[in-house]
Amino acid sequence: MIHPGPRAAVRAAAVRASLRPVAGVLPAGRTVMTAVARLFADAGCKGGVVWLDNVVCDPIRFVLPAPSTDGIHAAWYSDIHAPDGPVTIRRATATVGWKDGAPFLHCHGTWGDSMGHLLPLDSVLAADTPVTGIGAPDAWFEALPDPETAFTLFTPQGTGSGPGLLVRILPGEDAVTAIETLCARHGIADARLHGVGSIDHIRFTDGHRMDCHATELRLDGATLTAGRATVPIEAVDINGTIMRGRLERGANPVGVTLELIIERTDP
């Protein structure tokens, strides 16, 4: 990907975070955004991650990645997809933070035979559903203008001193080795890795590939063990093709952004 703005000097932004479990029931009738915002507020957390597995929405609204047509951005979004009737989210990961002074989230997931980028202000819960997540009272993602990509992107903020990290990895950095390098810098050898983002032309360890510059992905059980990252993902391309697999080391440059919550598990 060729982005329009000046390349930032720091290629991985991170803040320390005191992470805690978050759990509750998202009530029917509220938008996904309203319900998740209340869940995190009740837990005393400003940011983190939440999994929306088995959540039913009616309506559900989402977009796919798409080529840019404005001559500025390296990629963009499709028209809004609006399937009829209730739709069950099979698996979804959402990073949680703030935008324009209000709670916001960035969610990628699978539902029906589709995968995409959920529109949380336009998707409404059709049934009460229990969910879990990880929250931070002292760190969060803030949607800020990013000169390099010309997007407004979640960027870690806060003054935490806990053992976890909220992270943004910037374009062009290899996802696997960037995670390992960042964790080593912070003295983390073992961790669970959660997050969403995009990779430019995905390469999997079994040899198959997603040959598309614009993708959307979610980490799916990724871990760091003795300083070495294993990063399984689910991803979708501009045609709606879904692939799953483990990222090949050194061959997966971040496309626009990769947002991570690094949940430390070593002492």
C-alpha positions in Angstrom: 0.0 0.0 0.0 1.1 3.5 -0.8 -0.3 6.0 1.7 -0.6 9.7 1.0 1.0 11.3 4.0 4.5 11.4 5.6 5.7 8.2 7.2 5.6 8.4 11.0 8.9 7.8 12.7 7.4 5.5 15.4 6.0 2.4 13.8 4.3 0.9 16.8 2.5 3.0 19.4 1.8 1.4 22.8 0.6 2.4 26.3 0.6 0.4 29.4 -2.7 -0.8 30.7 -4.2 -2.4 33.9 -6.4 -5.1 32.3 -9.4 -6.7 34.0 -12.2 -9.1 32.8 -15.4 -7.5 31.6 -18.7 -9.5 31.4 -22.4 -8.8 31.2 -25.5 -9.0 29.1 -26.1 -6.8 26.1 -29.8 -6.0 26.2 -32.2 -6.4 23.2 -33.4 -3.1 21.6 -30.2 -1.1 22.0 -27.6 -0.5 19.3 -24.4 -2.5 19.7 -22.6 0.7 20.4 -24.9 1.8 23.2 -24.9 -1.6 24.8 -21.1 -2.0 24.8 -20.6 1.5 26.0 -22.8 0.8 29.0 -21.1 -2.5 29.7 -17.7 -0.8 29.8 -18.9 2.2 31.8 -20.4 -0.2 34.4 -17.1 -2.0 34.6 -15.3 1.3 35.1 -13.2 0.8 32.0 -12.4 3.4 29.2 -11.1 0.9 26.6 -10.2 -2.6 25.8 -11.7 -5.4 23.7 -15.1 -7.2 23.7 -16.1 -10.4 21.8 -19.6 -10.3 20.3 -19.9 -14.1 19.6 -23.5 -15.3 19.3 -25.0 -11.8 19.4 -28.1 -11.5 17.2 -28.8 -8.2 15.4 -31.9 -7.0 13.5 -31.0 -5.0 11.6 -27.3 -5.7 11.1 -25.3 -3.3 8.9 -21.7 -3.8 7.8 -19.2 -2.9 5.1 -16.4 -4.8 3.3 -12.9 -3.5 2.4 -12.9 -1.9 -1.1 -10.5 -0.1 -3.4 -10.3 3.7 -3.0 -11.8 5.9 -5.6 -10.9 9.3 -4.2 -7.3 9.4 -5.3 -6.2 9.9 -1.7 -6.6 6.8 0.4 -4.9 3.5 -0.3 -8.2 1.6 0.4 -11.7 2.4 1.4 -15.0 0.7 2.3 -17.8 -0.9 0.2 -21.4 0.3 0.1 -23.3 -0.7 3.2 -24.6 -4.3 3.3 -28.1 -4.6 4.8 -29.3 -8.2 5.0 -33.0 -8.7 5.8 -34.1 -10.2 9.2 -32.2 -11.2 12.2 -28.6 -12.2 11.7 -26.4 -14.1 14.3 -22.8 -13.0 14.7 -20.8 -16.2 14.9 -17.5 -14.6 16.0 -16.5 -11.0 16.3 -13.8 -9.0 18.0 -14.2 -5.3 18.8 -11.6 -2.9 20.1 -13.2 -0.3 22.4 -12.4 3.3 22.9 -13.6 6.9 22.1 -14.4 9.1 19.1 -15.4 12.8 19.2 -16.0 12.6 23.0 -18.2 9.5 22.9 -17.6 5.8 23.2 -16.8 4.0 20.0 -15.7 0.6 18.8 -14.0 -1.0 15.8 -15.4 -4.5 15.1 -14.6 -7.2 12.5 -16.5 -10.5 12.5 -18.3 -13.2 10.7 -22.1 -13.6 10.4 -24.1 -15.8 8.1 -21.9 -16.5 5.1 -20.3 -13.0 5.4 -17.4 -11.3 7.2 -16.9 -7.6 7.5 -16.6 -4.4 9.4 -19.7 -4.0 11.7 -21.4 -0.6 11.9 -22.1 -0.5 15.6 -24.3 2.6 15.5 -26.6 1.1 12.9 -26.8 -2.5 14.2 -29.4 -3.3 16.8 -29.5 -6.2 19.3 -32.4 -8.5 18.7 -32.0 -10.6 21.9 -30.3 -10.3 25.3 -26.9 -11.9 24.9 -24.1 -12.5 27.4 -20.6 -11.3 26.3 -17.1 -11.1 27.7 -14.2 -8.8 27.2 -11.1 -7.2 28.7 -11.2 -3.7 29.9 -8.7 -1.0 31.0 -9.6 1.8 33.5 -6.4 3.7 32.7 -6.0 3.2 28.9 -8.1 3.4 25.8 -8.1 3.8 22.0 -8.9 7.3 20.7 -10.0 7.9 17.1 -7.5 10.5 15.9 -6.6 11.9 12.5 -3.6 10.0 11.1 -1.5 12.1 8.6 0.2 9.1 7.1 -2.9 7.2 5.9 -5.4 10.2 5.9 -7.8 8.0 8.0 -9.1 8.6 11.5 -7.7 5.7 13.4 -7.8 4.2 16.9 -4.6 5.2 18.6 -3.7 4.0 22.2 -3.9 6.7 24.9 -3.6 6.7 28.6 -1.3 6.8 31.6 -1.5 3.2 32.8 1.3 1.4 34.5 -0.2 -2.2 34.5 1.3 -5.2 32.8 -0.8 -5.2 29.7 -0.5 -3.1 26.5 -2.8 -1.3 24.1 -1.1 -1.1 20.8 -1.3 0.2 17.2 1.1 -1.2 14.6 1.5 1.1 11.6 1.5 0.3 7.9 4.2 -1.8 6.3 5.4 -3.4 9.5 5.3 -7.2 9.5 2.5 -8.2 11.9 4.3 -11.1 13.5 7.7 -9.7 14.0 6.4 -6.3 15.0 4.4 -7.9 17.8 7.5 -9.9 19.0 9.7 -6.8 18.9 7.3 -4.6 20.8 6.7 -7.3 23.5 10.5 -7.8 23.9 10.9 -4.0 24.3 8.3 -4.1 27.2 9.8 -7.3 28.8 6.8 -9.5 27.8 7.6 -13.1 27.0 4.1 -14.7 27.2 0.7 -13.2 26.4 -2.6 -13.6 24.7 -3.1 -11.3 21.7 -6.4 -9.8 20.7 -7.3 -7.3 18.0 -8.4 -6.2 14.6 -6.8 -4.6 11.5 -5.7 -5.1 8.0 -2.8 -6.7 6.1 -1.7 -6.0 2.6 -1.7 -9.4 0.7 -1.9 -12.0 3.4 0.4 -15.0 3.5 -0.4 -18.1 5.6 2.0 -20.7 7.0 0.3 -23.5 5.0 1.1 -21.7 1.8 -2.2 -20.3 0.8 -2.7 -16.6 0.4 -5.2 -13.7 0.1 -3.9 -11.7 -2.8 -5.7 -8.4 -2.1 -4.3 -5.1 -0.8 -7.5 -4.3 1.1 -8.5 -6.8 3.8 -10.2 -6.8 7.2 -9.1 -9.3 9.8 -9.5 -10.3 13.4 -7.0 -12.2 15.5 -8.4 -15.7 16.5 -6.6 -17.2 19.4 -3.2 -15.5 18.9 -0.5 -16.0 21.5 3.0 -15.1 22.4 5.0 -17.9 23.9 8.7 -17.5 25.0 8.8 -14.3 22.9 7.6 -16.0 19.7 4.2 -15.0 18.3 1.7 -17.4 16.8 -1.0 -15.4 15.0 -4.1 -17.2 13.6 -6.6 -14.9 11.9 -9.9 -14.7 10.1 -9.9 -12.3 7.1 -12.1 -11.0 4.3 -11.1 -9.4 1.0 -12.9 -6.9 -1.3 -14.8 -9.8 -3.0 -16.1 -11.1 0.3 -13.8 -14.1 0.2 -13.1 -15.4 3.8 -9.9 -17.2 4.7 -8.6 -18.5 8.0 -5.1 -19.5 8.9 -1.9 -18.6 10.7 0.2 -15.7 9.6 3.6 -16.4 8.0 6.5 -14.7 9.8 8.1 -11.8 7.8 5.5 -11.8 5.0 2.5 -9.9 6.3 2.8 -6.1 6.2 0.1 -4.2 8.0 -2.2 -2.4 5.5 -3.8 0.5 7.3 -3.6 -0.4 11.0 -3.4 -3.2 13.4 -5.0 -2.6 16.9 -4.0 -5.0 19.6 -4.6 -5.7 23.3 -1.7 -7.6 24.7 -2.8 -9.5 27.7 0.4 -10.5 29.6 0.4 -14.0 31.1 4.0 -14.4 32.3 4.8 -13.3 35.9 
